């Protein structure tokens, strides 16, 4: 337990002297340890259960809820700059995330440790297997995505033909290269290694003039907020992004003005009606 506390405290240490503690970073670090414990079940590691039990008993300060979202102009500026810098993969990933509201790992995939004696089939890097990301097979001939979400297993569907910004970047991929994972690291010729996608994303974002406090993970909040501003009901949005609870969808709606504007319009009409009657 003392090691976990020490690692957690080191992870949240300020980046610069007298800076703010990086609570979010420390929280993500502990979540990675929790996920590794889950992988330990398949790997039959004896101490996995003991470590998981310790983690269940420990309590860590939660990071403040994020209020930032990726805006439409951010996404468009990012895609243009990514294409200019030879990173079409990042342009595709960002536009798909922003337009569909899918999570990053549902789009680009993730690397799972191979279990003991597990065959090295599929896409394997060292002792990790790539999984869960979008592949070209996930896009039907009608360019409709139907995919289970990584958290709840809910099936989500998105018609990419109704998303011009996504179609624009997809059409840049030659037909002969439309096989395997949708998002491929141009330098490595395979899916991005752990953390490489975020690193390259930030390089392009800075070049595109996007503030450092805006992250790629804020695409989901941007998609949900824009949908609500467009007049979509939260329950409709909930189903589209694969949330099981409406309260979860509401947390991702950051500063939506849609309902407030609708209320103001209704009140204005009511006040005009009352004024005319009197």
N, C-alpha and C positions, 0 to 999 in steps of 0.2 A: 504494500500500500504506500509506503514511504517513497518508493521509486516512482509510482504513478503521480503522486503529489509533486514530486520534484520535477518530473517531465512536464507536467501541466503548468507549473509555475514558470519553467524556462520557456515554454511555448508562448505564454502571454506577456513575456518581458517586452517592454517598449522597444520599438525599432530604433529610436533615437533617445538620447539622454533627456530626461524630464518629459518624455512623450507619454501618450495615453497607453494604458495596458491593452494588449491585443487579445481581448477576451474571446472574440470570435475565432481567432486562430487556435487558441488553446482548446476551445470547445470542439472544433473540427478535428484536432489531433486526437482527443479522447474518443470521438466517434469512429475514427479510423481504427483505434485499438479494439473498440467494440466489434467492428466488422471483422477484424482479423480473428477475434474469438469465434465468430460465427463460422468462418472458413476452417477453423481448427476442428470443428465437429467432423467434417469430411476427411480431414487429414489425420484424425484419431490421435491428436496430441493429448496426453494424459492430463496436463496441468490446465487445459483450456477451461474446464468447468470451474476450477478454483479461481482463476483470474476473472472469469465472467461474473462469478458471485461477488468478488471484491468490487468490481466496477458497478454492479447493481446497488451496492450499499453506499458507494461514495456519491457525494453531491458536489457539483461544480456550479459556479456562477454562470448564468446564461448570458449570452451576448444580447445587447439591445436589439429589438426587432428593427430590421432594415426598413427605411422609408424611401430608398432610392429605386428608380426604375429606369430601364433603358428606353429612351424615347425613339419615335419613328425616325427623326432626323439623325439620331445617333446611329441607328441600324443602317440607314442608307449611306451615311458618310463612311461608316466602317466598311461596308461591302465594296464601295468604290475604291477605297484605299487598299483593301486586301487584294483586290484584283490587280491593282497597279503594282503591288509589291510581290506579285506571283503567288499569292496565297488564296487561290480560288476556294480551297477547302474551308477556310475560315469564313469566307463570304457566304458559302452555302450553309454552313452550320449555324451562323448567326441569323440569317434570314429565315431558315426553317424554325429555329427556336422562337424568334420574335413573332412570326406569323401564326404558328400553331400553338405556342405556349408550352411546348414539350420541354422536359428537363434536359440539361446538357448531356447527362450520361445516356439518356434515351436516344439522343441523336448521334453522339460521337462514340458511344460505347464505353466500356471500362475493362480493366484487366483483373482477372481473378486468379489467385494462386492455384496451381494444379494440386489436386489431392495426391496422396501417396499411391503410386502405381497407376495413376490415371494416364491413359494413352495420349500422346502428344499430337492429337488431331486438331484440325481447324487452324486458327491463327495463333501461334505460340511465340512468345518472346521470353527467352530465358526460362523461368519456371512459372510464367503467367500465361493465361489464355484470354484472348479478347472475346467479349460477349456483349449482348444486349443492345449494341448500337444499330442504327439503321443500315440496311443493305439495299442494294438496287432491287433485290427481289421483294423488299417490303413495299416498293412502289409498283402498284399494279399497272397494267397497260393503260388504264385510265388515270394514272398518277394519283391514286387514292391510297393514303397510308392507313393501314389498320394494324394496330400494335398494342400489346399489353404494356402497361406502365410498370416501371421498376419498383415502385413502392407498394401499390395496392393490387396490381395485376388486372386492373380495369382495362377494358378494351377501348381505345380511342380511335377515332377516324377523322381524317382530314383530306379534303379535296384540294390538292396543290394547284389544280387548274384555275382555282378561284383566287390564287395568290400570285399576282403578276411579278412581284419582287423575287419570289422563290423561282418562278419559271424562268426569269431572266438569267439567273446564275446557273440553274440546272442545264439550260440550253448551251452553256459554254463548255460542257463536258462532252467530248466526242463519243459517239455511239460505241466504239470498240473498247472504251474505258468504263462503260457502265456495267461493271461486274464487281461483286464483292462488296465490301463496306462502302457506304456513301461518302464518308469523310476520311480521306487519306492524307497523311503527312507527305507533302510534296518532296521533302528531303529524304525521308526514310522509305517511301514507297509502301507503307503499311499504316494502320491506325496510329494515331498519336500516342506516344508513351505517356505514362502517368505524369501529370503536371505540365507536360510539354504544350498541350493545347492552350492552357491558361496563360502560360508564359508568352507564347507567340501571339495570343489574342491581345494581351496588354501592349505588346510592341506596336501592333497595328493600330490599336485604339489611341495610343498616344500620338502616333503619326497623323491620325485622322482628327485630332483635336478633342477627343472625348476625355472628360475629366477622369482622373485616376480613381475617384471614389465610385465611379460607375463600373460595375463588373458584368461579365458575360452572364452570370447567374441571374442578373436583374432583368434578363430578357423575358422571363416568365411573368414577372410582375408587370413589365411593360405591355405584354400581350393582353393580360387580364384587365389592366386599367384601361387600355384603349378600347377593348371590347365593351366594357361597361360605359365608357364615354359615348360609344356609338349607339347605345340604347339597349344592348343585350342584357337580359335579366341574369342575375348572379347564378341562379340554378341552371340556366342554359350553359353558362360559362363553366360551371362546376363539372357538368357532364362532358364538355368538350376537352377539358384538360385532365380529366380522370381523378378528380378529388372525390372522396367519399363523404366528406363533411362540408356543408356550405360555409361554416365558419372558417375553414382553411382557405377557401377561395376568397372570402372577404378580407383575410389578412394580406393577400397578394394584391388586392386593389389599393393602390397607393395614390391618394389624391384625386380620385376620379371625380369629375365635375358633372358627369352625365345626369345623375338623378337630381342633383341640386339645381341644375339648369332646368330640368323638366318641372320641378316643383315651382321654381320662380316663374316659369311660363304659365303654369296653371293658376298661380296666385294672381299674376298680372291680368289674366283673362277674367278671373273672378272679380277682381277689384274694378275692372272696367265695366263689367256687367252690373255690379252694385251701383257704380257711379251713374250709369245710364238710367237705372231703375229709379234712383232717387231724384 
